[in-house]
Amino acid sequence: MQVQVETYVDEGGAEKLRRFRFDSRVVEVADNIDQWHGADYRYVKVRGSDGSVYILRLNEARAEWELTMYQRSQSQGAHSAAHRCRDPDCMAPSLPGQHPRPRMTE
């Protein structure tokens, strides 16, 4: 799923996510948890202000961001489970070396 991302540079010079948009939603980033590099991609794991955890990836060759995984917060449902995007282009593994998880269901 394609997303629009706003970033900033922290005191140490690292680029961090501030907020991102997909569909009609805007998610403010409460915490930049982790980031790592894959072949031609940069992955970023963040916690949104909604309490959910999201993994986004930047296709560095095309300068395009995609939402690859999110995990609903406990307050948003009866249980917390990992979900994937419905978009067929959003089937990259959520972590390097892992197989894709089932598509998003709600």
C-alpha angles and dihedrals in degrees: 000000000000116000137183113232132198116202140183136194116246127216091273093054096253119138111238133183118253101177140334137205133213129165102340095323127108116198119195111211112236096177135013097215105178145334135198140172130244131175104307091340139091116205123206126191115201140167114228126218085254089066094247123127118232133188115204128180131207117216095215094195092056099027089231127140123214133187106234103171144358134186117208117233119247090249092058097060147002091270138012116246135162115252134192133212119268091222110102089222088061098070100107115128113271089227128026112272095016127112119245117274122232116287121273115282128180 
